[in-house]
């Protein structure tokens, strides 16, 4: 990119376009990028300058064009009124680091399973079991986040096609 847009320097859509330019010089200009994505150039500019929030289908088009599936996750976690309360933003690290995170979050799976069985035996979560149940939920969220990060890495790096 010849000239960096300083006003958009920390915008995730602009940063994704800058990253995509490394593999496709067409993304060096907003005009060509907008054409590829299928939206108006001024709309793309307003998205990159944080003056408007993109529509979900625009985010999906950018994610596909730029090969940045993490844009969809970030959009859901940050901007979607429904997702903000239920989607956790994940960070894509290098493969070896992600693999270790997944394995680390799974290392106590047998203890989690045994604890969940013990709590659920009587069909009721008693007050004295609530802390243990919360630990189970926290561990499951960690496993889920690590699995999602690994899935996004695979989609980005080996073109694994799986719905986000």
Residue, then its C-alpha position, 0 to 999 in steps of 0.5 A: x500500500x503506497x499510502x497508509x490510512x492513518x485514521x483507519x490504522x487500528x480498524x480491523x477491516x483496514x488491517x485485514x485488507x493490508x494483510x491481504x495485500x501481501x498476497x494480492x496487490x489488488x487490495x492496495x486500493x480501496x477502489x479495487x478492494x470494494x470492487x472485489x468485495x462487491x460494495x461501494x468504495x465510499x462504503x468501504x472507506x466509511x467501514x474502515x474509518x469506523x463511521x459505520x458498522x458493516x452489514x454481516x454479509x459485508x463482513x463475510x465478503x471481506x473475510x472471504x476475499x481477504x482470507x481472514x475468517x477471524x473477521x467474522x468472529x471479531x464482528x460477532x464478538x464486538x459489533x453484533x448486538x446479539x453476539x456481543x453477549x454470547x461470542x468470545x473473540x479468539x486470537x489466532x496464534x501460530x499452529x504449534x501454540x494453538x495446538x498446545x493450547x488445545x491440548x492443555x485445555x483438554x488435559x483434565x477432561x477426564x476429571x471434568x467428566x467425572x465431576x459433571x457426572x457426580x454433579x448431575x447424578x441426582x438431576x439437581x445442582x445443589x448450592x455446594x456443587x455450584x462452584x464445581x459446576x462453574x469450574x466445569x463451565x469455565x473449562x468448557x469455555x476455554x476448550x471451546x475458545x481454543x478449538x475455535x481459534x484452531x478452526x479459524x487457523x485451519x480455515x485461514x492457512x489450509x483453506x479448511x471449509x467449515x462454517x464458523 
